[in-house]
Amino acid sequence: MNRIIEHLKENWIKYGFETLVITAGILLAFGLNSWNEGRKTKQLEVDMIRSLIKSTEANLWNEVETGKRELVVSKSAEIMQVVLDNDLPYHDSLEIHFRGIYLHYETWIDYSAFEMLKNSNYILISSDSLREQVRNWYGVRLPGRESIQDEIKDIIKDMVNHNEWFKGYNPIELTDFEKLKKDHRFHGLVSYKIWKSKAWGQRLTDSARNSYPLLVSLREELAHLEGQ
């Protein structure tokens, strides 16, 4: 035992240096591993935000364009409603407006990026406020729109079932048009369709406008992450 103690006393600097080197190596390896994991996590977040920006931009454009078309459809239907309600004569230029009564433009929402985020339990976004903003927009505010689309489809279905002419998609005959002018149920369906089309078009327009703050927040967060 005394020999061992004497040996350690004589070589303590050597052993101390070796221990220091080993400890430093372990800490360096641990630090490099943590740094590498941090880079991977940051890249995953950058990719996630880029995907959300792409989806949100596509959804915004789709809502704007679909909203415009739906509002045009409601205007055509309004023109026909005036003709029907006031017993005005039919002329060929009304054909396109008559068909507008039966038109409806559906929209689609790209949820792919949000589903990826949701499947990660929302951990791919580090900012609490941005995470909540995305979850509120894609998880709460957008999903409720399907109901109004279904209502418009049901109205059109009722009009088609009520008006045998439209099933053949043929140019309307004057005799058919005269019958429709006296058909109070058809007038009511047209009025209801106009109201719903206006509501749908305005809702899409408002939704596009309201999604812009989210798009700005996503772009700012991306710039922040890429600048680090």
N, C-alpha and C positions, 0 to 999 in steps of 0.2 A: 504494500500500500504506500509506504514511504517513497519507494522508487517511482511509483506512478505520479505522486504529488510533485516530486522533484522534477519529473519529466514535463509535467504541465506548466510548472513555474518557469522552466527554461524556454518553453515554446508557446507561451500564452499569446504572444503577439501574432505568431503564425496562425494559430487556431482561431484567434479572434478575427483576423482578417478574412480567413476562409468562411467563417460564420457570417461575417458582414456581406461578403460577396454572394453567398447562397441566399441570404435574406433579401438582398437588393434584387437578385435575379427573380425571385418569387414575386416580389412586389411589382417589378417591371412587367413581368408576364401577366400578372393580374390586371395591371393598369392598361396594358395594351389590349387585353381581352375586353375590358369594360369599354375602352374607347371604340373598339371595333363594333361591339354590340350597340353602343350609342349611335354610331354612324348608320348601322343597319336600321335601327328604330326610326331615326330621322328620315332615312330614305323611304321607309314604308309610309311615314306620315306625309311626306312630299308627294308620293305617288297617289295616296288616298285623296289628298286635297286637289291634285290635278284632275283626278277622275270626277270628283264632285263638281269642279268648275265646268268640266266638259258636259256633264249631265245637266247642270243648272242652266248653262248657256243654250243647250239644245231645247230644254223644256221652255225656257223663256221665249225663244224664237217661235216655237210651235204654238204657244199660247197666243202670242201676238197675231200671227197669221190666221190661226183658226178663229180667233175672236173677231177679226176683221171680216172674214167670210160669213160668219154666223150673223153678224149685224147687217151685212148686205142682204142676206136671205130674209131677215125680218123686214127690211125695207120693201123687198119685192112682195112679200106677203101682205104688207100694209097697203100697197097699191091695189092689190086684188081685193082686199077687204073693202076699200072705198068703192070699187066698181060693184062688188056684190051687194053691199049695204045700200047703195044709192041707185041700184037698178040701171047702171050705165051700160051702153051698148058695147059689145065685144068687138075687138079688132086684133089683127094678127100680132101686133107688137106686144100684146098682153100675154102671149104664149109663154115667154120666158119667165114672166112674173108668176103665172099660174103654176108653173113647175117649181118655182121657188118656194111655194107653200109646202112642198113635200121634201125639201132639202134639209139636211142637217149635217153639220161637219163635226165629226168626233175628233178628239185630241188624244194623244198618248203621252204618258209620262215615263221618262227613263229613271227607273228606281235602282238600276244595277249598282251604281257606286254606293248608294245608301244601304243596299242590302249587304254589301261587303263590309261596310262600317258596322252595321248592326250585328253581323255574324262575328265580328271581333269584339263584341260587347262594348263598342264605342271607344276602345282604348287606342285606336289608331290616330286619334286627334288629341293632342295634349292640352289644348286650350279649353277650359271648362265652358267659357261663354260661347265659343264657336261650336263646340260639341252640342250644347243645348240649342243653339240657333238652328243647326242642321236637323237635329232630332225633332224640333217643333215644326219645322217647315215640311220635311218629307214624311214624318211619322204622324202628324196631326192635321195640318192645314190642307195638304193636297188630297189625301184619300177620300174626302167627303164629296168630291165632285161627281162621282159615278152616278149618284142618285138622280141628278137633274138631267143627265144624258139619257138615262133610262126612261124618265118621264116624257122627254121629247120623242123618243122612239115609239113609246106607247101612243102618243097623240097621232103621229104619222100613220101608225098601224091602224088606228081607229078611222082615220080619214080614208085610207086605202080600202079598208073593208066596207066603209060606208059608200064610197064612190067607185062603182064597178068600172067606170071608164079608165081610171088610172092604172088598173091591173094590166092593161095592154100597152101602156106607155104610147098611145097613139095621139096624134093631134086632136085636140078637143073639138067636137062638133058644136055648132051653134045651138042645136036643140039641147045638148047636154048642159051647156053653159046656162041656158035659160032655166033649166030645171034647178041647177045649183043656186041660182039667184033667189029661188023661192024656198030653198032648203035651209031652214033655221038651225037645224042641228049642225050642218056643215059650216054655217057662219060661225057658230059657237066654237067649233073645233079650230077654225082658222084663227079666231081671236085668241084662243088659248095657246095655239102654236106661236103666234107672234109674241105674246107675253113671255113664254118660256125661251124662245130664241133670243129675245133681247136680254133676258136675265143671264142666259148662258154666255152670250157674246161679251156682256159687260163683266161677268165674273172672270172670264179668261183674261180680259184686258186688265182688270184690277189685280189678278193673280200675277201676271207678268210684271206689273209695276211693283208689287209687293215683294217679289222674289229678288229684285235688284239689290237691296241691302245685304242679303245673304251672299250674293255674287261678289259684292265689294269686299265683304269680310273674308271670304275665301281667298280672293286675290291678294289682300293685304297680308294674310297669314302665310301664304305661299312666298311672297316677297321677303317676309321676315325670316322664314326658315332657310331660304336660299341665300340670304345675306349673312347667315351665321358662319 
